[in-house]
């Protein structure tokens, strides 16, 4: 490679790195500002309630249906796997632990990113494209305080509730397949589940995961919408980036949280 080409390549890499670091710094400053606005946001119950309803209502149908079918698959696959070892009565425990520890938080967060996250990005991006955010600034109304902060906490609160619905419906789906369709003893199904699921270690860790995922997915959606270019193409690109970045962040954080929680 010629020296001018090498220098041009290094310059391009340096420019891209600087731009990414600047974006990370801007995102970090925005996140810290949103955290600083948390006490004032939590006192505005009306705005917070509306956002919890908006985000939860957007995702509830797909969360419920997905949880039911995931429970069906877990019940069916779990039964045939456990039957090889003569442990079919532990089906309830297998279904519950799979949902509470992993599938409930992770799949709910991925569905939340694809449904509510994209709605948040598109909503804020369209507000920016329509110059509504600029108009709020002209009227001395802080858009971060009025628009972003309530939506962040709405997502943080809605995410654990949706994951709980997903896990509960999934356990019901596993019961329908295992007990009603296949014929597993219902007493063994529920007793194994109740005796094997630890409220603090299993359910508590799952709740922590949902809170982390709720913060991550909601903030990515808000940041992409707030920083989107004020054009239809810019809003569409920001919506796509929300799904991609939030999904990768959820999967990566799930590995780190699982390694930290269950290695202690």
Residue frames relative to the residue before (quaternion, step in Angstrom):
aa qw qx qy qz dx dy dz
X 1.0000 0.0000 0.0000 0.0000 0.00 0.00 0.00
X 0.4568 -0.6871 0.4931 0.2757 3.56 -0.92 0.91
X 0.6409 -0.5655 0.3646 0.3696 3.54 -1.18 0.63
X 0.6534 0.4950 -0.3495 0.4537 3.70 0.85 -0.74
X 0.6450 0.5114 -0.3273 0.4640 3.59 1.02 -0.77
X 0.6364 0.5269 -0.3259 0.4595 3.57 1.03 -0.78
X 0.6691 0.4922 -0.3002 0.4690 3.56 0.93 -0.88
X 0.6408 0.5151 -0.3296 0.4641 3.59 1.03 -0.75
X 0.6472 0.5147 -0.3193 0.4629 3.58 1.01 -0.76
X 0.6580 0.4956 -0.3078 0.4761 3.57 0.97 -0.85
X 0.6375 0.5229 -0.3324 0.4579 3.57 1.02 -0.75
X 0.6446 0.5160 -0.3209 0.4640 3.60 1.01 -0.80
X 0.6492 0.5056 -0.3169 0.4716 3.58 0.98 -0.84
X 0.6596 0.5128 -0.3090 0.4544 3.57 0.96 -0.86
X 0.6483 0.5169 -0.3153 0.4616 3.57 1.01 -0.82
X 0.6610 0.4981 -0.3104 0.4676 3.58 0.93 -0.89
X 0.6444 0.5180 -0.3224 0.4609 3.59 0.99 -0.81
X 0.6608 0.5095 -0.3106 0.4553 3.56 0.94 -0.86
X 0.6430 0.5169 -0.3253 0.4620 3.57 1.01 -0.80
X 0.6652 0.4997 -0.3072 0.4621 3.61 0.93 -0.88
X 0.6539 0.4984 -0.3183 0.4718 3.59 0.98 -0.80
X 0.6316 0.5204 -0.3349 0.4670 3.59 1.04 -0.71
X 0.6405 0.5153 -0.3214 0.4700 3.59 1.03 -0.79
X 0.6480 0.5107 -0.3174 0.4674 3.58 0.98 -0.83
X 0.6553 0.5085 -0.3156 0.4609 3.56 0.98 -0.79
X 0.6461 0.5094 -0.3171 0.4718 3.56 1.01 -0.79
X 0.6499 0.5078 -0.3143 0.4702 3.57 0.97 -0.83
X 0.6465 0.5176 -0.3238 0.4576 3.60 0.97 -0.82
X 0.6517 0.5035 -0.3216 0.4674 3.60 0.95 -0.81
X 0.6480 0.5090 -0.3219 0.4663 3.58 0.98 -0.80
X 0.6529 0.5154 -0.3189 0.4543 3.60 0.96 -0.84
X 0.6515 0.5007 -0.3166 0.4739 3.60 0.94 -0.84
X 0.6439 0.5152 -0.3266 0.4619 3.58 1.00 -0.75
X 0.6427 0.5120 -0.3235 0.4692 3.59 1.00 -0.77
X 0.6380 0.5095 -0.3301 0.4736 3.59 1.02 -0.73
X 0.6476 0.5172 -0.3225 0.4572 3.58 0.99 -0.77
X 0.6859 0.4688 -0.2754 0.4838 3.59 1.15 -0.59
X 0.4116 0.7561 -0.4451 0.2465 3.60 1.26 -0.11
X 0.6605 0.5023 -0.3522 0.4330 3.68 0.76 -0.82
X 0.6750 0.4783 -0.3022 0.4736 3.59 0.93 -0.85
X 0.6404 0.5317 -0.3283 0.4466 3.58 1.03 -0.75
X 0.6830 0.4950 -0.2947 0.4491 3.58 0.88 -0.90
X 0.6281 0.5249 -0.3454 0.4589 3.60 1.16 -0.42
X 0.6567 0.4661 -0.3158 0.5019 3.61 1.18 -0.39
X 0.1420 -0.8610 0.4838 0.0667 3.53 0.45 1.26
X 0.6209 0.5681 -0.3571 0.4053 3.59 0.98 -0.70
X 0.6713 0.4810 -0.2939 0.4813 3.57 0.89 -0.91
X 0.6657 0.5110 -0.3036 0.4512 3.57 0.95 -0.90
X 0.6411 0.5267 -0.3199 0.4574 3.57 0.98 -0.84
X 0.6566 0.5167 -0.3160 0.4495 3.58 0.92 -0.86
X 0.6790 0.4838 -0.2971 0.4654 3.59 0.96 -0.80
X 0.6161 0.5243 -0.3527 0.4703 3.61 1.03 -0.69
X 0.6612 0.4913 -0.3053 0.4777 3.58 0.95 -0.84
X 0.6502 0.5284 -0.3177 0.4440 3.58 0.94 -0.91
X 0.7275 0.4325 -0.2529 0.4687 3.58 0.74 -1.02
X 0.6725 0.4916 -0.3040 0.4622 3.58 0.94 -0.83
X 0.6612 0.5113 -0.3055 0.4562 3.56 0.96 -0.84
X 0.6241 0.5478 -0.3380 0.4429 3.58 1.08 -0.70
X 0.7912 0.3500 -0.1531 0.4775 3.57 0.99 -0.82
X 0.4982 0.7087 -0.4221 0.2672 3.60 1.16 -0.40
X 0.6672 0.5152 -0.3264 0.4276 3.62 0.83 -0.88
X 0.7095 0.4437 -0.2751 0.4734 3.59 0.78 -0.97
X 0.6035 0.5443 -0.3546 0.4625 3.60 1.11 -0.62
X 0.6807 0.4991 -0.2942 0.4484 3.58 0.86 -0.93
X 0.6869 0.4724 -0.2879 0.4712 3.58 0.82 -0.97
X 0.6654 0.4995 -0.3094 0.4605 3.59 0.91 -0.87
X 0.6464 0.5222 -0.3222 0.4535 3.57 0.96 -0.81
X 0.6399 0.5293 -0.3291 0.4496 3.58 0.99 -0.79
X 0.7156 0.4403 -0.2684 0.4712 3.59 0.84 -0.91
X 0.5957 0.5297 -0.3700 0.4772 3.60 1.11 -0.55
X 0.6338 0.5156 -0.3227 0.4778 3.58 1.05 -0.72
X 0.6074 0.5446 -0.3482 0.4617 3.59 1.02 -0.74
X 0.6964 0.4728 -0.2788 0.4624 3.58 0.81 -1.01
X 0.6489 0.5134 -0.3254 0.4577 3.59 0.94 -0.83
X 0.6559 0.5150 -0.3153 0.4530 3.57 0.96 -0.84
X 0.6894 0.4812 -0.2847 0.4606 3.55 0.93 -0.89
X 0.7106 0.4416 -0.2621 0.4810 3.58 0.76 -1.01
X 0.6504 0.5265 -0.3217 0.4430 3.58 0.98 -0.80
X 0.6355 0.5317 -0.3373 0.4469 3.58 0.98 -0.76
X 0.7047 0.4617 -0.2821 0.4590 3.59 0.78 -0.97
X 0.6364 0.5095 -0.3344 0.4728 3.60 1.12 -0.57
X 0.7058 0.4598 -0.2698 0.4666 3.58 0.85 -0.96
X 0.5940 0.5926 -0.3679 0.4009 3.57 1.09 -0.64
X 0.5854 0.5886 -0.3709 0.4163 3.61 1.09 -0.59
X 0.7640 0.3422 -0.1705 0.5197 3.57 1.10 -0.71
X 0.5255 -0.6686 0.3917 0.3512 3.56 1.25 0.29
X 0.5727 0.6010 -0.3635 0.4226 3.58 1.15 0.58
X 0.1845 0.8267 -0.5144 0.1338 3.57 1.06 0.68
X 0.6011 0.5776 -0.3679 0.4119 3.61 1.15 -0.50
X 0.6368 0.5208 -0.3287 0.4640 3.60 1.27 -0.28
X 0.3224 0.7767 -0.4930 0.2231 3.59 1.21 0.26
X 0.6398 0.5354 -0.3327 0.4396 3.59 0.94 -0.83
X 0.6470 0.5113 -0.3149 0.4699 3.58 0.99 -0.82
X 0.6506 0.5197 -0.3192 0.4526 3.59 0.93 -0.87
X 0.6725 0.4957 -0.2985 0.4614 3.57 0.86 -0.94
X 0.6874 0.4971 -0.2949 0.4398 3.58 0.83 -0.98
X 0.6841 0.4778 -0.2985 0.4633 3.60 0.84 -0.91
X 0.6358 0.5317 -0.3356 0.4477 3.59 0.97 -0.78
X 0.7061 0.4537 -0.2655 0.4745 3.56 0.95 -0.86
X 0.7116 0.4729 -0.2814 0.4367 3.58 0.76 -1.01
X 0.7220 0.4515 -0.2578 0.4565 3.57 0.91 -0.88
X 0.8573 0.1585 -0.0158 0.4895 3.56 0.68 -1.10
X 0.7773 0.4065 -0.2416 0.4149 3.55 0.33 -1.24
X 0.6231 0.5545 -0.3519 0.4247 3.59 0.97 -0.75
X 0.7296 0.4106 -0.2635 0.4792 3.63 0.63 -1.00
X 0.7137 0.4813 -0.2850 0.4216 3.59 0.78 -1.00
X 0.7074 0.4444 -0.2812 0.4723 3.59 0.72 -1.01
X 0.6219 0.5309 -0.3483 0.4583 3.60 1.01 -0.71
X 0.6616 0.4998 -0.3118 0.4639 3.59 0.96 -0.83
X 0.6483 0.5076 -0.3248 0.4653 3.60 0.99 -0.77
X 0.6648 0.4779 -0.3014 0.4887 3.59 0.98 -0.80
X 0.6171 0.5416 -0.3327 0.4639 3.58 1.06 -0.75
X 0.6529 0.5052 -0.3147 0.4684 3.58 0.98 -0.82
X 0.7070 0.4761 -0.2708 0.4473 3.57 0.93 -0.87
X 0.7464 0.3760 -0.2178 0.5041 3.59 1.11 -0.59
X 0.7910 0.2985 -0.1693 0.5065 3.60 0.42 -1.17
X 0.6316 0.5539 -0.3463 0.4175 3.59 0.99 -0.77
X 0.6765 0.4715 -0.2981 0.4809 3.57 0.89 -0.86
X 0.6167 0.5376 -0.3503 0.4561 3.59 1.07 -0.66
X 0.6386 0.5174 -0.3233 0.4690 3.59 1.01 -0.80
X 0.6729 0.4971 -0.3053 0.4549 3.58 0.85 -0.95
X 0.6744 0.4891 -0.3013 0.4639 3.56 0.86 -0.91
X 0.6456 0.5312 -0.3288 0.4393 3.59 0.94 -0.84
X 0.7146 0.4317 -0.2640 0.4830 3.58 0.79 -0.98
X 0.6291 0.5356 -0.3384 0.4504 3.58 1.03 -0.72
X 0.6651 0.4801 -0.3039 0.4845 3.58 0.99 -0.76
X 0.6072 0.5325 -0.3556 0.4705 3.59 1.10 -0.61
X 0.6570 0.4856 -0.3109 0.4857 3.57 1.05 -0.74
X 0.6568 0.5069 -0.3164 0.4599 3.59 0.96 -0.83
X 0.7070 0.4330 -0.2510 0.4997 3.58 1.09 -0.67
X 0.4508 -0.7276 0.4070 0.3189 3.57 1.34 0.20
X 0.3162 0.7486 -0.5214 0.2604 3.58 1.09 0.60
X 0.6381 0.5149 -0.3366 0.4631 3.59 1.02 -0.72
X 0.6412 0.5091 -0.3246 0.4737 3.58 1.01 -0.77
X 0.6362 0.5237 -0.3291 0.4611 3.58 1.01 -0.76
X 0.6296 0.5242 -0.3342 0.4660 3.59 1.03 -0.73
X 0.6479 0.5048 -0.3204 0.4719 3.58 0.99 -0.78
X 0.6313 0.5299 -0.3319 0.4588 3.59 1.05 -0.72
X 0.7098 0.4161 -0.2487 0.5110 3.59 1.17 -0.60
X 0.5112 -0.6761 0.3904 0.3595 3.58 1.32 0.38
X 0.4766 0.6087 -0.4733 0.4224 3.58 1.06 0.81
X 0.3529 -0.7500 0.5228 0.1991 3.55 -0.67 1.10
X 0.3457 -0.7627 0.5000 0.2210 3.66 -0.48 1.09
X 0.5923 0.5571 -0.3777 0.4429 3.60 1.09 -0.53
X 0.6913 0.4621 -0.2764 0.4819 3.58 0.94 -0.87
X 0.7534 0.4280 -0.2177 0.4492 3.57 0.87 -0.96
X 0.7804 0.3384 -0.1604 0.5008 3.59 0.99 -0.82
X 0.7725 0.4038 -0.2198 0.4381 3.59 0.62 -1.10
X 0.6823 0.5291 -0.3132 0.3956 3.59 0.76 -1.02
X 0.6770 0.4651 -0.3321 0.4637 3.69 0.79 -0.77
X 0.6532 0.5108 -0.3222 0.4567 3.58 1.02 -0.70
X 0.6068 0.5466 -0.3608 0.4503 3.59 1.05 -0.67
X 0.7244 0.4211 -0.2558 0.4822 3.58 0.78 -0.96
X 0.5758 0.5634 -0.3824 0.4525 3.58 1.15 -0.46
X 0.6708 0.4829 -0.2923 0.4810 3.58 1.01 -0.80
X 0.6350 0.5353 -0.3323 0.4470 3.58 1.01 -0.79
X 0.7044 0.4456 -0.2672 0.4836 3.59 0.95 -0.82
X 0.6773 0.5117 -0.3032 0.4330 3.60 0.96 -0.83
X 0.6082 0.6049 -0.3604 0.3665 3.61 1.00 -0.76
X 0.6860 0.4523 -0.3164 0.4740 3.70 0.76 -0.80
X 0.6310 0.5317 -0.3428 0.4490 3.59 1.02 -0.69
X 0.6630 0.4925 -0.3041 0.4748 3.58 0.96 -0.83
X 0.6453 0.5107 -0.3253 0.4657 3.60 1.00 -0.79
X 0.6293 0.5247 -0.3383 0.4629 3.60 1.04 -0.70
X 0.6348 0.5091 -0.3246 0.4821 3.58 1.02 -0.78
X 0.6360 0.5331 -0.3263 0.4525 3.59 0.95 -0.87
X 0.6944 0.4718 -0.2894 0.4599 3.60 0.80 -0.96
X 0.6598 0.5133 -0.3168 0.4482 3.59 0.94 -0.87
X 0.6783 0.4685 -0.2928 0.4845 3.58 0.91 -0.87
X 0.6253 0.5419 -0.3349 0.4509 3.59 1.08 -0.69
X 0.6386 0.5029 -0.3244 0.4837 3.59 1.01 -0.78
X 0.6262 0.5250 -0.3319 0.4713 3.57 1.04 -0.74
X 0.6524 0.5074 -0.3141 0.4672 3.59 1.00 -0.80
X 0.6409 0.5114 -0.3230 0.4726 3.59 1.04 -0.75
X 0.6361 0.5199 -0.3214 0.4710 3.58 1.07 -0.73
X 0.6446 0.5253 -0.3296 0.4472 3.58 0.94 -0.83
X 0.6993 0.4498 -0.2769 0.4816 3.59 0.90 -0.87
X 0.7381 0.4531 -0.2497 0.4331 3.56 0.76 -1.06
X 0.7734 0.3522 -0.1842 0.4939 3.58 0.82 -0.98
X 0.7464 0.4188 -0.2394 0.4585 3.58 0.68 -1.06
X 0.7734 0.3688 -0.2031 0.4740 3.58 0.80 -0.98
X 0.7710 0.3605 -0.1984 0.4860 3.60 0.80 -0.97
X 0.4628 -0.7144 0.4230 0.3108 3.58 1.01 -0.71
X 0.2799 0.7421 -0.5499 0.2616 3.60 1.09 0.62
X 0.5621 -0.6145 0.4302 0.3483 3.58 -1.03 0.77
X 0.4250 -0.7365 0.4550 0.2646 3.65 -0.59 1.06
X 0.6192 0.5489 -0.3528 0.4369 3.59 1.05 -0.67
X 0.6624 0.4860 -0.2980 0.4859 3.57 0.98 -0.84
X 0.6102 0.5692 -0.3487 0.4267 3.57 0.99 -0.81
X 0.7585 0.3849 -0.2170 0.4791 3.59 0.74 -1.03
X 0.6589 0.5191 -0.3306 0.4324 3.61 0.94 -0.77
X 0.6349 0.5127 -0.3309 0.4739 3.59 1.00 -0.77
X 0.6459 0.5210 -0.3173 0.4591 3.55 1.00 -0.80
X 0.6928 0.4814 -0.2805 0.4579 3.58 0.83 -0.97
X 0.7127 0.4597 -0.2674 0.4574 3.56 0.98 -0.76
X 0.7483 0.4377 -0.2234 0.4456 3.60 1.09 -0.62
X 0.6586 0.4873 -0.3149 0.4792 3.61 1.17 -0.41
X 0.2244 -0.7822 0.5718 0.1043 3.56 -0.64 1.13
X 0.4831 -0.7078 0.4333 0.2792 3.56 -0.72 1.07
X 0.7273 0.4287 -0.2520 0.4731 3.58 0.92 -0.85
X 0.7416 0.4334 -0.2431 0.4506 3.57 0.73 -1.04
X 0.7617 0.3661 -0.2018 0.4950 3.60 0.87 -0.87
X 0.7390 0.3891 -0.2323 0.4986 3.58 0.62 -1.12
X 0.6579 0.5247 -0.3185 0.4363 3.60 0.91 -0.87
X 0.6663 0.4864 -0.3063 0.4750 3.57 0.94 -0.83
X 0.6262 0.5290 -0.3380 0.4623 3.56 1.08 -0.66
X 0.6401 0.5140 -0.3245 0.4699 3.59 1.03 -0.74
X 0.6262 0.5276 -0.3362 0.4653 3.59 1.00 -0.79
X 0.6340 0.5279 -0.3279 0.4603 3.57 0.97 -0.82
X 0.6751 0.4954 -0.3128 0.4482 3.59 0.84 -0.91
X 0.6330 0.5207 -0.3416 0.4598 3.61 1.02 -0.69
X 0.6542 0.5002 -0.3110 0.4744 3.58 0.95 -0.87
X 0.6667 0.4907 -0.3020 0.4727 3.57 0.94 -0.88
X 0.6319 0.5375 -0.3397 0.4432 3.58 1.01 -0.75
X 0.6430 0.5037 -0.3174 0.4818 3.58 0.97 -0.84
X 0.6926 0.5053 -0.2858 0.4281 3.57 0.81 -1.03
X 0.7124 0.4594 -0.2719 0.4555 3.57 0.70 -1.08
X 0.6848 0.4879 -0.3022 0.4491 3.59 0.84 -0.91
X 0.6688 0.4919 -0.3207 0.4560 3.59 0.91 -0.81
X 0.6275 0.5220 -0.3456 0.4630 3.60 0.96 -0.76
X 0.6572 0.5066 -0.3151 0.4606 3.59 0.93 -0.86
X 0.6746 0.4878 -0.2997 0.4660 3.59 0.92 -0.86
X 0.6672 0.5078 -0.3103 0.4480 3.57 0.90 -0.89
X 0.6639 0.4971 -0.3165 0.4603 3.59 0.90 -0.85
X 0.6635 0.4907 -0.3111 0.4715 3.59 0.98 -0.74
X 0.6723 0.5065 -0.2939 0.4528 3.57 0.98 -0.86
X 0.7507 0.3716 -0.1985 0.5089 3.60 1.09 -0.71
X 0.4174 0.7227 -0.4680 0.2906 3.61 1.23 0.08
X 0.5239 -0.5966 0.4972 0.3497 3.54 -1.18 0.55
X 0.4844 -0.7032 0.4513 0.2593 3.55 -0.98 0.90
X 0.5247 0.5753 -0.4441 0.4434 3.56 0.76 1.11
X 0.6329 -0.5190 0.3827 0.4285 3.62 -1.14 0.33
X 0.6500 0.5084 -0.3240 0.4628 3.59 1.00 -0.77
X 0.6435 0.5288 -0.3195 0.4518 3.57 1.03 -0.76
X 0.6557 0.4960 -0.3116 0.4764 3.58 0.98 -0.81
X 0.6441 0.5124 -0.3253 0.4656 3.59 0.97 -0.79
X 0.6558 0.4982 -0.3166 0.4705 3.60 0.95 -0.83
X 0.6494 0.5136 -0.3234 0.4582 3.60 0.96 -0.81
X 0.6334 0.5278 -0.3295 0.4601 3.59 1.01 -0.74
X 0.6516 0.4998 -0.3121 0.4777 3.58 0.98 -0.81
X 0.6550 0.5108 -0.3140 0.4598 3.59 0.93 -0.86
X 0.5947 0.5700 -0.3661 0.4329 3.59 1.07 -0.65
X 0.6813 0.4799 -0.2941 0.4680 3.58 0.83 -0.95
X 0.6849 0.4921 -0.2966 0.4481 3.59 0.83 -0.98
X 0.7235 0.4461 -0.2640 0.4560 3.59 0.69 -1.05
X 0.6643 0.4991 -0.3184 0.4563 3.59 0.92 -0.83
X 0.6534 0.5116 -0.3251 0.4535 3.60 0.94 -0.80
X 0.6708 0.4809 -0.3015 0.4774 3.59 0.90 -0.87
X 0.6457 0.5198 -0.3252 0.4551 3.58 0.99 -0.78
X 0.6420 0.5212 -0.3268 0.4577 3.60 0.97 -0.80
X 0.6836 0.4830 -0.2956 0.4604 3.59 0.85 -0.92
X 0.6674 0.4927 -0.3080 0.4657 3.58 0.95 -0.80
X 0.6726 0.4846 -0.2958 0.4747 3.58 0.93 -0.86
X 0.6002 0.5604 -0.3674 0.4368 3.59 1.07 -0.64
X 0.6464 0.5066 -0.3235 0.4699 3.59 0.96 -0.79
X 0.6836 0.4868 -0.2971 0.4554 3.59 0.85 -0.94
X 0.6774 0.4868 -0.3014 0.4618 3.59 0.91 -0.86
X 0.6399 0.5178 -0.3298 0.4622 3.58 0.98 -0.80
X 0.6582 0.5061 -0.3084 0.4643 3.58 0.94 -0.88
X 0.6911 0.4697 -0.2920 0.4653 3.59 0.98 -0.77
X 0.7015 0.4997 -0.2833 0.4218 3.58 0.89 -0.93
X 0.8069 0.3260 -0.1504 0.4690 3.56 0.73 -1.06
X 0.5843 0.5299 -0.3996 0.4669 3.56 1.27 0.34
X 0.5513 0.6171 -0.3926 0.4014 3.56 1.29 -0.19
